[in-house]
Amino acid sequence: MTRHSVPAVPDEAAFNRQSYVVQVADGTPIPMEKVAAAPVREGGSCRPGYMACHVQPFCKGPYVDSVLPNIEKSLGLAIILALYVPMTDGEQHYVVGVLREALAIVP
C-alpha cells in the first residue's frame, strides 16, 4: 500500500529547494502528528500542512466564510520538510528513511 505521494514538477517549472511537500495517502492509519514528529525527533525540520491563503489570518477577511473541503483535506495530509542548498544525498536518504519508518508505524 502506498502511503505517500510526491508532487509532480512540470518540465517548464523549477523545483523549489527550500522545502518539500509530501502528501500522505488518505486513509493512512498513522496520525499525521506522529509522521511529522519523526524528522523533528531526529534533528530535522518538519511541520504538518502547507500555506493555504484562506486559512492565514492576514488573508481571511474576504474568505472567512469560504468552504474549500479539498484544500482543507489536503492540509491535513501534507507535511513540509525543510531543505537547504548543501544537503547531501546521504542526508536526503536519511530523511526519506525516517519518513518511511514513521509511515510504517501502526498506532
Buried (B, 14 or more C-beta within 10 A) or exposed (E): EEBBEEEEEEEEEEEEEEBBBBBBEEEBEBEBEEBBBBBEEBEBEBBBBBEBEBBEEEEEEEBEEEEEEEBBEBBEBBBBBBBEEEEEEEEEEBBEEBBEEBBEEEE
